[in-house]
C-alpha cells in the first residue's frame, strides 16, 4: 500500500512538473532562468551628493521595485550603457539603449542595475521600465541610483521583458 502511494505521488509530481515546463516553453521566455548581467564601469565621479530636496525628488522618480512577470528574452538586447553623473536631482544614473531585435512586440521591458561598493558588496538595485516595445524599435533608458556617488564603485546591468 505504501509503495502504491509513493508511485502515485511520483506520477502526479512528474505530470505536474512536465505540464508547467511545457507551458513555460510556449511563452518564448526563458522561464526560471536568471538574467545575464554584464559589467559596467563607473570611472571618476565629479559630483556632490544630492541635497535633501534633490534626494526627495530622486526618490520619487527612481524605480526601486522589479516588475512581476519579466523574464530573460532573446529579443531584447542592451545596445549600450554607461554611468552618467547628472546635475540636480538626477545625480548618479546609468543610461543607455535597449533594442527589440525580434519581430514581435514586447509588452514590457525592464532594465535592472545592481550597484556595489568598493568592497564588492551590493548596496542597491534600481530599475527602469517601458511598455510596448515593437519589433525593431529601441528605447533609451535612464536608471536613477539613490546612493551617494562616493559610495558607488561598480555596477552591473541586465534587461528582461514580457512577451506580448
Secondary structure, 3 states (H helix, E strand, C coil): CHHHHHHHHHHHHHHHHHHHHHHHHCCCCCCCCCCCCEEEECCCCCCCCCCHHHHHHHHHHCECCCCCCCECCCCEEEEEEEEEEECCCCEEEEEEEEEECCCCCEEEEEEEEEEECCCCCEEEEEEEEEEEECCCCEEEEEEECCCCHHHCCEEEEEEEEEEC
